[in-house]
Amino acid sequence: MELTQSEASMEGFDAVVNERNTFSSRTFCSWRSAGWRSVLLQRFVDEPVADELRMSPCADQALVLVTQGDAWMESKGSGRWMGARYTRGQIGLTAPGNSTELRWRSTVPLECIHLYLPGDLVRRVSTELWDVDRGMPEADVLSMTDPLVERVIHSLSDAVDGGMDDLYAESAAHFLAVHLLTRFGGRPEPVTARIGDARIRRAIEMMRENLDQQLTLEDIAGSVWMSVYHFLRVFKAATGQTPRRYLTRLRLRAALRLLRGGDLSITEVALRCGFSSPSSLSAAFSRETGMTPHAFRQNHTNRIPRDAESDLPSGSSNHAQPSAI
């Protein structure tokens, strides 16, 4: 069953989710398969030849990353066609509200990841970065390379396959919005903050008190009366970590204590610590400690209790997620 555009728009996306056409086949949609609402990630396989495909304008920022193939891509703008070679790693951007007319030629099918950032998010970040009267710079280009954007899109694709929750997607969406807007519009003033900042302390306390809840960045930022973008900047400057990363480690510390000192089932531990399922807990736990929750419990059942935090790596480890967000 295909999603309609109106079904997508209910949660804030104006992107045309139902992108069926004679030239492309969709192989994955995060809306249906992962329940993500902060970004829309889709994978497509395009036919080798397409003659003039018009993409209607939508309110969201579109990013297209080529993952396989070699094609000559042309886009029509201002009454004339412009072309570029599309190979692995090339990225195309379409700014909110802009339409696109495309045609391409290739000897093999073209495989791409399509990522949509909500237009409301892009506009909000633009306002927070600069002045509301400045206007929003347009991230719109037929072809470019950006290793950071490429890495984040691949990380999102891997994360959705690995069962990561929407907080991961939300963090990545804000990061990409800031990165694209500053690339096309210039850098904002730097921010400084300390871990002793009262807002940071309150935010961390809010996380600790609500570990069993499915917190979003807006929930956490709103609890200290800050915008999401400004909160991300201040929190990262103060702690050296993103809020998502910090919250995950708080949840893992709580899980460590429960696994070592209690007789709750793995499922009960996962839900009490805010993980959506035992498999979600197991994936995060294995990335940080190198072992499953069950193995950890067996290894620590008869040990003298100690600080759970000492079982977590102090910094990034070989099991950590990519640090781009």
Sequence and secondary structure as in RCSB ss.txt:
>XXXX:A:sequence
MELTQSEASMEGFDAVVNERNTFSSRTFCSWRSAGWRSVLLQRFVDEPVADELRMSPCADQALVLVTQGDAWMES
KGSGRWMGARYTRGQIGLTAPGNSTELRWRSTVPLECIHLYLPGDLVRRVSTELWDVDRGMPEADVLSMTDPLVE
RVIHSLSDAVDGGMDDLYAESAAHFLAVHLLTRFGGRPEPVTARIGDARIRRAIEMMRENLDQQLTLEDIAGSVW
MSVYHFLRVFKAATGQTPRRYLTRLRLRAALRLLRGGDLSITEVALRCGFSSPSSLSAAFSRETGMTPHAFRQNH
TNRIPRDAESDLPSGSSNHAQPSAI
>XXXX:A:secstr
    HHHHHTTT  S     BTTEEEEEEHHHHT   S EEEEEEE SEEEEEEE   SSEEEEEEEE EEEEEE
EETTEEEEEEEETT EEEE TT  EEEEEEESS EEEEEEEE HHHHHHHHHHHS TTT      EEEE  HHHH
HHHHHHHHHHHTT  HHHHHHHHHHHHHHHHHHHH         TT HHHHHHHHHHHHTTTS   HHHHHHHTT
  HHHHHHHHHHHHSS HHHHHHHHHHHHHHHHHHH    HHHHHHHTT SSHHHHHHHHHHHHSS HHHHHHHH
TTS    GGGGS SS  TTS  TT 
